[in-house]
């Protein structure tokens, strides 16, 4: 029973942690258009990840001794602050500032929860990851549903678009209560063995008795036993920079491909707001851009769930295919040659490639003998940082293109 409760609780936490982030990305075109900033859709994506590295580093290096309960409470309030701010944004700059808060909450919550998962059996990691995948579908779906309920069919002006944003983000706010409910009520941390790793108790009863006999028989042995762990820890501290560098070299190929995949797909996703004439956007239900984002999330969810059936080692092929996708989407912004009824399937394909790269790269790090067990946590974190690098580069690239070569398309 406790295992089921923990699985459900962690699944809900994963879903809700990423939900506001996904809603912002799904609404990126509408947010920009509502303030007359059609060419700055990429800035919405960029704001959503702009402080991801900063907040993750803050948690890792400064907040690990802060109780998890306090960090989850703070993260819930960050979600609320960001959602309220976007809902009542009075100009584009303020909306961007609030989106930064939304994205920071998602990144901070992910980092905190990954640390929290170390207290549970390893199989429960799947609950969290499944929840984050579901967040993609729910976020895009929520935006479409709210848009259909709140707005009427037909071309909408900036004021109507701002009303859509307002109600969408206000109606998303209650999920924060579910987030706290999942952590404080559903999830129960299993009993922990708190014996220090260098203490006699940590080595078993027989070893403990043996050590006790040694200590009692000779006072000279006491400092030797006491200094062994300290010396080992000092050696680890001295080698930590070399270890990180070694892990970086070890995982660089996979991490670079992961960054490239995210760069290419974020440019392609932003192009979805420009591949048809302006008159075809913000019309009907579902609205075109939001519908295409839902298609992308469906592709991501499907491929992230596929590693049990299909494993892909040649991730460079996925990167190359996604690069081709990006080029086609960029050309379509200029010439608009892809029929509108083909675009949903094409966007599902973008999501499939992105999700397949993500899940297979992390699968390789966790399962390939090339990556030693003792180094896998560091390798996973390095690869995760490359995701943010790819998103930021993609955002910069498409923002430059949409304000230069593709400005008038």
URURQUI-V531566 format. One record per pair of residues at least 12 apart in sequence whose C-alpha atoms are under 7 Angstrom apart, sorted by sequence separation. I is the first residue (numbers start at 1). J is the second residue. D is the distance in Angstrom with one decimal. If there is no record, write none. Layout:
i={I/I}
j={J/J}
d={D/D}
This chain:
i={29/86/28/85/86/151/150/365/28/82/273/82/147/272/362/82/83/25/82/146/78/79/78/143/79/21/78/322/75/198/322/75/318/318/315/312/47/55/295/299/303/311/50/298/299/302/48/56/296/300/304/44/47/48/52/55/56/292/295/296/299/300/303/304/307/47/51/55/59/295/299/303/307/48/49/296/297/300/301/48/49/52/56/292/296/300/304/35/35/265/275/261/264/268/271/275/257/260/264/267/271/274/276/261/265/268/275/257/264/271/120/119/120/334/334/333/87/88/87/87/21/20/21/87/87/21/84/265/83/84/83/18/17/265/83/17/80/261/258/76/258/254/22/14/18/22/26/13/14/11/15/19/23/27/7/10/11/14/15/18/19/22/23/26/10/14/22/11/12/15/16/7/11/15/19/23/35/34/33/34/262/266/156/34/155/259/263/267/34/155/247/251/255/258/259/262/263/266/267/154/258/262/266/153/154/256/259/260/263/264/30/153/247/248/255/259/263/267/153/247/31/248/148/148/144/144/140/140/141/140/137/16/137/136/137/16/13/12/134/133/13/12/9/9/9/9/6/5/6/5/6/42/41/29/29/27/26/26/53/49/46/46/45/43/42/42/43/42/40/39/39/39}
j={41/98/41/98/99/164/164/380/44/98/289/99/164/289/380/101/102/45/102/168/101/102/102/168/105/48/105/350/105/229/353/109/353/357/357/360/96/104/344/348/352/360/100/348/349/352/99/107/347/351/355/96/99/100/104/107/108/344/347/348/351/352/355/356/359/100/104/108/112/348/352/356/360/102/103/350/351/354/355/103/104/107/111/347/351/355/359/91/92/322/332/319/322/326/329/333/316/319/323/326/330/333/336/322/326/329/336/319/326/333/189/189/190/406/409/409/165/166/166/167/102/102/103/169/170/106/169/350/169/170/170/106/106/354/173/109/173/354/357/176/358/361/135/128/132/136/140/128/129/127/131/135/139/143/124/127/128/131/132/135/136/139/140/143/128/132/140/130/131/134/135/127/131/135/139/143/158/158/158/159/387/391/282/161/282/386/390/394/162/283/375/379/383/386/387/390/391/394/395/283/387/391/395/283/284/386/389/390/393/394/161/284/378/379/386/390/394/398/285/379/165/382/285/286/286/290/290/293/294/294/294/175/297/297/298/179/179/179/301/301/182/182/182/183/186/187/186/186/187/187/188/270/270/273/289/290/290/293/385/388/392/395/395/395/395/398/399/399/399/402/403/407}
d={5.6/5.6/5.8/5.3/6.6/6.8/6.4/6.9/5.8/4.9/5.7/6.2/6.1/6.3/6.9/5.1/6.8/6.2/4.8/5.8/6.6/5.7/7.0/6.3/5.8/6.9/5.7/6.9/5.7/6.2/6.7/6.3/6.1/6.4/6.2/6.0/6.2/6.5/5.9/4.6/5.3/6.4/6.6/6.5/6.4/7.0/5.6/6.5/5.2/4.5/5.0/6.5/6.0/5.2/5.6/6.9/5.6/5.6/5.9/4.8/4.2/5.2/5.1/5.9/6.8/4.9/5.8/5.5/7.0/5.0/4.4/5.0/6.7/6.7/5.5/6.5/6.2/6.4/6.9/4.2/7.0/5.3/5.9/6.3/4.5/4.4/5.4/6.6/5.8/6.7/5.7/5.3/6.1/5.0/6.1/4.4/6.4/6.4/5.6/6.5/6.4/5.6/6.1/6.4/6.7/5.7/5.6/6.1/5.5/6.5/6.8/6.6/6.6/6.8/5.9/6.5/5.9/6.3/3.9/7.0/6.2/6.5/5.6/5.5/6.3/6.4/7.0/6.5/5.5/6.5/6.7/5.5/5.5/6.9/6.6/6.3/6.2/6.2/6.7/5.9/6.7/6.2/7.0/4.8/5.9/5.8/5.5/7.0/6.6/4.7/4.2/5.0/4.6/7.0/6.3/5.7/4.8/4.4/4.8/5.8/6.9/5.1/5.9/7.0/5.2/4.7/6.7/6.5/6.1/6.0/6.7/5.4/4.4/4.6/5.4/6.4/6.4/4.3/6.8/6.8/6.5/6.5/6.3/5.1/6.2/5.2/4.5/5.5/5.5/5.2/6.8/6.1/4.6/6.7/5.1/5.1/5.4/5.6/6.8/5.0/6.2/5.6/6.9/5.9/5.9/6.9/6.2/5.9/6.0/6.5/6.5/4.5/6.9/7.0/5.9/4.0/4.1/5.6/6.7/5.8/6.9/6.9/5.4/6.6/5.7/6.3/6.7/6.4/6.5/5.0/6.3/6.5/5.4/5.3/6.2/6.2/5.5/6.8/6.9/5.4/6.4/6.6/4.7/6.6/5.3/5.3/6.3/5.6/4.7/6.3/6.4/6.2/6.6/6.2/7.0/6.6/5.6/5.7/6.9/6.8/5.9/5.4/6.5/6.7/5.2/6.3/6.8/5.4/6.3/5.7/6.3/7.0}
